[in-house]
Amino acid sequence: MNYKQIMISGFLLWLFSVIGTTLVAFTQQNTLELIAANEKKVLLRNLYALIPADQMDNDIALDILEVASSELLGTDLPSIVYRARKAQQPVAVVFNAVAPGGYNGNIDLLIAVYENGTVAGVRAVKHNETPGLGDSIEVRKSDWILGFDGKSLLNPIIDFWKVKRDGGAFDQITGATITPRAIVKAVKKTLQYYEINRENLYQ
Ligand SMILES: Cc1cc2nc3c(=O)[nH]c(=O)nc-3n(C[C@H](O)[C@H](O)[C@H](O)COP(=O)(O)O)c2cc1C
């Protein structure tokens, strides 16, 4: 190989490495943007499923409040609360809460609470529970999570905010008690958070 050939080979090597690196960086950036866009789409779908459109006249996705991290919400960082209003009157708030005790770690939840403290609905938005077992918390797999609708800290009374296996009022999922246990606890604690903070949440 003469000097010219070595220079050409070196140049080609450099060129391919630059193209390769650029492509990887571009794909990574695109993927992150796609994930963020998908998460936003899922969030909006869930918000509108939790609070029916005819119950509010504001844009719930934009009427947000940042709240400090809280043990009751299971959060280590500040989180966003969405507010639904009608004729400027409070209707419901939707919390981003975390159930830390899932079978496979954290379960991210959206928990909607009507102004009077009853649950408007709960959705599991991110989790690593086992397909066929713990993933029955997803509304597209089973209606287990709809069992929280209309519940409050008075219905059932606080001592019964447990799965039936533990002497409480909530169904477990056959063969998978750990996942529902974690979610029942997280919803109860979110309602407690609501009771303590309700005055500030709509401001
Ligand atoms: C591979 C594997 C995956 C499991 N995944 C889950 C799960 O996602 N959620 C859950 O609650 N239990 C899961 N379990 C079962 C738990 O270990 C435990 O047995 C169960 O939650 C207890 O429920 P039970 O008292 O109704 O049997 C899994 C078990 C195995 C072996």
PDBQT file of the ligand as one rigid body, heavy atoms in Angstrom, charges set to zero:
ROOT
HETATM    1  C1  LIG A 301     -42.509 -15.742  38.015  1.00  0.00    +0.000 C 
HETATM    2  C2  LIG A 301     -43.529 -15.196  38.975  1.00  0.00    +0.000 A 
HETATM    3  C3  LIG A 301     -44.090 -13.967  38.731  1.00  0.00    +0.000 A 
HETATM    4  C4  LIG A 301     -45.024 -13.412  39.607  1.00  0.00    +0.000 A 
HETATM    5  N1  LIG A 301     -45.568 -12.203  39.353  1.00  0.00    +0.000 NA
HETATM    6  C5  LIG A 301     -46.431 -11.658  40.218  1.00  0.00    +0.000 A 
HETATM    7  C6  LIG A 301     -46.969 -10.358  40.005  1.00  0.00    +0.000 A 
HETATM    8  O1  LIG A 301     -46.712  -9.673  39.019  1.00  0.00    +0.000 OA
HETATM    9  N2  LIG A 301     -47.824  -9.872  40.939  1.00  0.00    +0.000 N 
HETATM   10  C7  LIG A 301     -48.185 -10.582  42.063  1.00  0.00    +0.000 A 
HETATM   11  O2  LIG A 301     -48.951 -10.068  42.873  1.00  0.00    +0.000 OA
HETATM   12  N3  LIG A 301     -47.709 -11.809  42.264  1.00  0.00    +0.000 NA
HETATM   13  C8  LIG A 301     -46.848 -12.355  41.377  1.00  0.00    +0.000 A 
HETATM   14  N4  LIG A 301     -46.366 -13.613  41.610  1.00  0.00    +0.000 N 
HETATM   15  C9  LIG A 301     -46.904 -14.390  42.725  1.00  0.00    +0.000 C 
HETATM   16  C10 LIG A 301     -46.311 -13.956  44.060  1.00  0.00    +0.000 C 
HETATM   17  O3  LIG A 301     -45.082 -14.549  44.239  1.00  0.00    +0.000 OA
HETATM   18  C11 LIG A 301     -47.230 -14.424  45.205  1.00  0.00    +0.000 C 
HETATM   19  O4  LIG A 301     -47.260 -15.809  45.224  1.00  0.00    +0.000 OA
HETATM   20  C12 LIG A 301     -48.640 -13.942  45.030  1.00  0.00    +0.000 C 
HETATM   21  O5  LIG A 301     -48.677 -12.572  44.853  1.00  0.00    +0.000 OA
HETATM   22  C13 LIG A 301     -49.443 -14.293  46.246  1.00  0.00    +0.000 C 
HETATM   23  O6  LIG A 301     -50.779 -14.257  45.811  1.00  0.00    +0.000 OA
HETATM   24  P1  LIG A 301     -51.803 -15.326  46.303  1.00  0.00    +0.000 P 
HETATM   25  O7  LIG A 301     -51.696 -15.256  47.781  1.00  0.00    +0.000 OA
HETATM   26  O8  LIG A 301     -53.115 -14.885  45.764  1.00  0.00    +0.000 OA
HETATM   27  O9  LIG A 301     -51.332 -16.621  45.740  1.00  0.00    +0.000 OA
HETATM   28  C14 LIG A 301     -45.421 -14.166  40.742  1.00  0.00    +0.000 A 
HETATM   29  C15 LIG A 301     -44.848 -15.396  40.975  1.00  0.00    +0.000 A 
HETATM   30  C16 LIG A 301     -43.919 -15.909  40.125  1.00  0.00    +0.000 A 
HETATM   31  C17 LIG A 301     -43.318 -17.265  40.406  1.00  0.00    +0.000 C 
ENDROOT
TORSDOF 0
